[in-house]
Amino acid sequence: MPIFAGSNFFVPPLKNFLRISDLSEIGILGIVLAAALGGVANVFFLGRALLAEVKMRFGRNEMVWGASEVGKMVLASLAAGLSAYGSLRLINLVVALETFWGVFIQGAVSGLVGFVIYAFLLYLFQNKEVKRFAEIFKERFFSIRILPRQLDSNNLK
């Protein structure tokens, strides 16, 4: 690539930024960059083609509801990932990574924090699957059930 060839202005800062100063030929990164950008462009153009096809077949955009639900899940997953990473950084101050149990505790606690944040945000966003799960959980564990006659307090004496 001509932009990378023999340029002492552009190449050394890029190598330091990417922490690849020992890589002799930086031009190989162009292949990786092209593949990544090609994948992003592919998703963009296929999404536009899908929306156009849905509009042509159904006369209107039926994916608005689905896109809003996906957007809510993406937002919740980003918040969960950030909270899991933040909790990992906080736990790292207390628990060391030198033993198996240290690694296990850090991973388990930060994963649990991320899961709780994800479920809580989806519950706030009125996600129907999470709402139904919460209803079933409440029915099974926090409802007063009527005992059968055989187990009534009068028959237990």
Buried (B, 14 or more C-beta within 10 A) or exposed (E): EEEBEEEEEEBEEBBEEEEEEEEEEBEEBEEEEEEEEEEEEEEEEEEEEEBEEBEEEEEEEEBEEEEEBEEBBEEBBEBBEEBBEBBBEBBEEEBEEEEEEBEEBBEEBBBEBBEEBBBBBBBEBEBEEBEEBBEEEEEEEEEEEEEEEEEEEEEEE
